[in-house]
Amino acid sequence: MQPIIQVSRLNKVYKGGFQALDNINLEIEPAEILALLGPNGAGKTTLISTICGIIDPSSGSITVDGRDIISGYRHTREMIGLVPQELTTDAFETVWDTVSFSRGLFGKKPDPEYIEKILKDLSLWEKKDNKMMELSGGMKRRVLIAKALSHEPKILFLDEPTAGVDVELRQDMWQLVKRLRESGVTIILTTHYIEEAEAIADRIGVIKNGQLILVEEKVALMSKLGKKQLQLELKQSLTTVPLELNAFELCLKDNGRRLVYTYDATLEHTGIAALMQKLSDAGIQFKDLKTDQSSLEDIFVSLVKEAK
């Protein structure tokens, strides 16, 4: 299957020499959800703005639906809907008018039924006659999504879509994103919320200093890089880890009441059996144990540190 978006050797260097994007290569498949993670200033917004044709690349190529974004601008732009970070809307327009106007900008014929469906999907129908200035920040962000969907794009970019949005609205947006993907829409989102990527993304991309560190399927990423921890609740607290256990690189927590062993679950020999024997030999007893999988947040922090 041909990628719906293909980015090859993409660079963006601003006047003054700042390199915002550094040799980015990326392929995005139709109807997938790709989450781009990275700290502030990593290049996430620059990347999606360049794909959308808002920022000119310094070098490299980008195709959307097999068309170059420069020579085939009209076709590629019609394919894309963009929800920016900034809440920029006409304060005196109604919700209905601003979404309908956005559809008209792409030369689409009026379709009140489609606009009604979008507004209902985004829980905006009761606000359709309200002026933008009367809406909360969360509702304004929903209107931005409605505007981006107004011309029925096949690709939707969401730049920090749930920033400043309460938990309930965030959950609603996640459900909308999943429904859009099921209808065949490709979705690329940037986010600071690790749980957002973990909840809805098919693949995760990590950007640091303008470089795409990796792009990996979420499940494979967590399997490959996620560590497991064996946590032992001790019958008697320890002040230090006995010297004979140093090889296991154990960590004491909760004022010596909990012993933590981190291991790679993909290895044939995890060392757990040897650890248990050593604990018995040392006379260390425990009353409970459990294992925990590293979260996506743990993995993300580790990757960013490695890229420094």
ABEGO torsion letter per residue (X at the ends): XBBABBBBGBBBBBBGGBBABBGBBBBBBBGBBBBBBEBBGAGAAAAAAAAAGABBBABEBBBBGGBBAAAAAAAAAAABBBBBABBBBBAABBAAAAAAAAAAAAGBBBBAAAAAAAAAAAGAAAAAABBAAABBAAAAAAAAAAAAAAAGBABBBBBGAABGBBAAAAAAAAAAAAAAAAAGBBBBBBBABAAAAAAABABBBBBBGGBBABBBBAAAAAAAABBBBBBBBBABBBABBBAAAAAAGBBBBGGGABBBBBBBAABABAGAAAAAAAAAAAGBBBABBBBBBBBAAAAAAAAAAAAX
